Amino acid sequence: MAQNKLQVGDSVVVKPNAEDPDLDIIIGGWQGRITEIEEEDNVIGIEWDSQTLRQMPDETIIQSEEEGLDWTKMYLLLEDVERTTPRDSENDVQEVIDLLTSKHEGRTWVKKAGGYRLSWTRLKTKVNGLPTRPGKSIFRRC
């Protein structure tokens, strides 16, 4: 089916070897629903489905938030996706977003070689907004 026939609400899967344009990671196989189509730019907005969100690495969520990006959705070129069958409902998506938001809320993260790790401290152990262990770079979801 031709790409220009895609419509808002259609489910799409990202083609193999396609990259996240912001984080430079391979996202082939990720699936979601089209939320927006910008035909003049050949770009679509995709809200990830619940299965993609569940499989999304914590590091991707953390890095997205650190860079001010919304990890629940993305804009890609039409040529990077193809139509597929939905794997869930929009209610399923919201449940997983709520679960992941709750999971990451109130935690502090430290950047280490090879990625981010949950710190030994939580936000409540900060004093005057500073980490209780000086010299650590701590990131938190705001």
C-alpha positions in Angstrom: 0.0 0.0 0.0 1.4 3.5 -0.9 2.9 5.5 1.9 0.7 8.6 1.1 -2.4 6.4 2.0 -1.4 6.4 5.7 -3.8 8.2 7.9 -3.9 9.5 11.5 -4.7 6.5 13.8 -3.1 3.9 11.5 -0.5 1.5 13.2 3.0 1.6 11.7 6.2 -0.3 12.3 9.6 1.3 11.9 11.7 -0.4 9.1 14.8 -2.3 10.1 18.0 -0.2 10.6 16.0 3.1 10.9 17.6 5.4 13.5 16.1 7.7 16.2 17.0 11.1 14.7 17.8 12.6 18.1 19.5 9.8 20.1 21.2 8.0 17.2 19.9 4.5 18.3 18.4 1.9 16.0 14.7 1.7 16.4 13.8 -0.8 13.7 10.8 -2.8 14.8 9.3 -0.2 17.1 5.6 0.2 16.6 3.0 2.8 17.2 0.1 4.9 15.9 0.2 7.9 13.7 -0.9 11.0 15.5 0.1 13.6 12.9 1.0 13.7 9.2 3.0 16.6 7.7 2.7 15.8 4.0 4.7 18.8 2.9 7.7 17.6 4.9 7.0 13.9 4.4 7.0 13.4 8.2 4.7 11.7 10.6 4.2 11.8 14.3 4.0 8.4 16.0 2.9 7.6 19.5 4.6 4.3 20.6 2.4 1.4 21.4 2.4 -0.3 24.8 4.7 -3.2 23.7 7.3 -0.8 22.3 7.2 1.3 25.5 7.6 -1.8 27.7 10.6 -2.9 25.7 12.2 0.6 25.7 15.5 0.6 27.6 15.5 2.8 30.8 18.6 4.5 29.3 16.5 5.7 26.3 13.8 7.2 28.6 16.5 8.8 30.8 18.4 10.3 27.9 15.2 11.5 26.3 14.2 13.3 29.4 17.6 14.8 29.9 17.5 16.2 26.4 13.9 17.5 26.8 12.4 14.9 24.4 9.1 13.1 24.8 9.9 9.3 25.0 6.3 8.4 24.3 6.3 9.7 20.7 8.6 10.6 17.8 8.6 12.2 14.4 10.0 10.1 11.5 10.0 10.3 7.7 7.2 8.4 6.0 9.8 6.3 4.2 11.0 4.9 7.5 7.7 3.2 8.4 5.2 0.8 7.0 1.6 0.0 7.9 1.0 -2.8 10.3 -1.7 -4.4 12.5 -2.3 -2.8 15.9 -1.0 -4.9 18.8 -2.9 -3.1 21.6 -5.4 -0.4 22.5 -4.8 3.3 23.3 -5.9 2.4 26.9 -3.0 -0.1 27.1 -0.6 2.6 25.9 -1.8 5.0 28.7 -1.4 2.3 31.3 2.2 1.6 30.4 3.0 5.4 30.2 1.6 5.8 33.7 3.6 2.7 34.9 6.9 4.0 33.4 6.3 7.5 34.6 5.8 6.2 38.1 8.8 4.0 37.9 11.1 6.9 36.9 9.5 9.5 39.1 11.4 10.5 42.2 14.6 8.7 41.3 18.0 10.1 40.7 20.3 8.8 38.1 24.0 9.0 37.7 25.8 9.0 34.3 28.5 6.3 34.3 30.6 4.7 31.6 28.3 2.7 29.5 25.1 4.5 30.5 22.9 5.6 33.4 22.3 3.7 36.6 19.9 4.3 39.5 21.9 6.2 42.1 22.4 5.0 45.7 20.4 8.1 46.7 16.8 9.2 46.2 15.7 12.8 45.9 14.8 13.0 49.5 18.5 12.5 50.4 19.4 15.7 48.7 20.2 18.7 50.9 19.4 22.2 49.6 18.9 20.7 46.1 22.4 19.3 46.0 23.3 15.6 46.1 24.6 14.4 49.5 27.7 13.0 47.7 29.6 15.9 46.1 31.1 15.4 42.7 28.4 13.1 41.4 26.4 14.1 38.3 22.8 13.4 39.2 19.9 13.6 36.8 16.3 13.4 37.7 13.0 13.5 36.0 11.3 16.9 36.5 
